[in-house]
């Protein structure tokens, strides 16, 4: 099973289309999106229509919550044109789509149980990074005893962490404007347990190295 992974698109229609084209060329079986579809780039409406058309599972990220909270105020702003160019004013159809998104999803592909979330399964704003404190990784293990794969976004940083029985994956951000953004997507192969990253600017691929999580508190010296 080959899973195409997207996160943090942020209205970047060009990057999004490049990711879809790569997934098609690699014969991916499913595509998943770990949130932050909207805000920053101007193409959220077109991206949402494509997500709907392709029935791509997606969840809310923190920028979806921001859009829902602020859209009415932004729409009445004297800076409407500038805000629209930053993806902060969208159509009613996009608003309804975003409002209906879950905060996390549990999916199953063959014998693989997968959880799709944004920052962490318990919060859209938590940063899960390989160097995160051990209590975060232990919480993942404790709360997901029967899952095999966790797909996250939020950090804009690709990662492949092995944490006990879990593989915790982040494809990085489709959005690629600032130095923080990875401008990437990824394919996870469930047979080889490998995460292949695709650079949306250079169109080069590379394997994401596997990092072991520290899920137990270190002894104090």
Secondary structure, DSSP 8 states (H G I E B T S, - for coil): -EEEEE---TT-HHHHHHHHHHHHHTT-SEEEE-S--SSSSS-HHHHHHHHHHHT-EEB--HHHHHHHHHHHHHHTSTTHHHHHHTT-S--HHHHHHHHH-BS-EEEEETTEEEEE-SSBTTBSS----TTS-HHHHHHHHHH-TT--EEEE-SSS--EEEEETTEEEEE---S--SSTT---EEEEEETTTTEEEEEETTT--EEE--EEE---S-----
